[in-house]
Every structure is written in structure tokens, then in C-alpha cells.
Amino acid sequence: MIYHIMVEQETIFDKIVVLGLRFKEYRKALGVSQRELHRKTGVALSTISLFENGKGHGLSLSHFYLLLDALDLRIDSNAIIPEVFRSDLAKQWEKQNKRSK
């Protein structure tokens, strides 16, 4: 019961901690060292370490993508943020805007 309460009150920081720990487990399972990840991505060793140890709340999105990409983990941006349905008015505006250029 306590676990259920904790899950409902989970903050974004809690989620980032879990994400970092899962990333670390996955990296280790692949046999990739932090140093190899650093060489492949250019992301600082300290940044990688902080992220993997639950203290990387300031990890930039670009660094996150680089780290995922280095381990062949792809994110489908359409699954995260789907493209919105465009109204006819928006389509007309785009056509007019293209003609004027």
C-alpha cells in the first residue's frame, strides 16, 4: 500500500533518477564503459556519472539524445509528441506563405 502511494506522488526528479539508473544498467549489460560513452558522444564523464547515479537533473536534452544514440536506443518523436491535426486554414496559410517567398 505504501508503494502505491509513493508511485502516485512520484516527481519528475524521481523519474529522472530511475531513468538514469536504468540507463546505467543497460550500458553495463552492453559492456560499454562510461569512458567509451564519453569518447563516442563528447558528453563529459562527470555528466554521465551524475545522470547514472541519480543526480543528473540538469542533463540537457541534447546530451540525453547523444547518450541514447550511442547505445543504439532510438526515440520516436512522433510517439512522444504526436503531430497535431492541421486545420484547412493553417494549410491555406502555409500555401500563401510559400508563394510569397
CORSULGI-V961058 format. One record per backbone hydrogen bond with DSSP energy under -0.5 kcal/mol. NH is the residue of the N-H (numbers start at 1). CO is the residue of the C=O. Records with the same first field share a line. If there is no record, write none. Layout:
# CORSULGI-V961058
NH: CO, CO
This chain:
# CORSULGI-V961058
5: 1
6: 2
7: 3
8: 4
9: 5
10: 7
15: 11
16: 12
17: 13
18: 14
19: 15
20: 16
21: 17
22: 18
23: 19
24: 20
25: 21
26: 22
27: 23
28: 24
29: 25
30: 26
31: 27, 28
32: 27
37: 33
38: 34
39: 35
40: 36
41: 37
42: 38
48: 44
49: 45
50: 46
51: 47
52: 48
53: 49
54: 51
55: 50
56: 50
59: 56
64: 60
65: 61
66: 62
67: 63
68: 64
69: 65
70: 66
71: 67, 68
72: 69
73: 68
74: 72
76: 74
77: 75
79: 76
80: 76
81: 77
91: 87
92: 88
93: 89
94: 90
95: 91
96: 92
97: 93
98: 94
99: 95
100: 96
101: 98
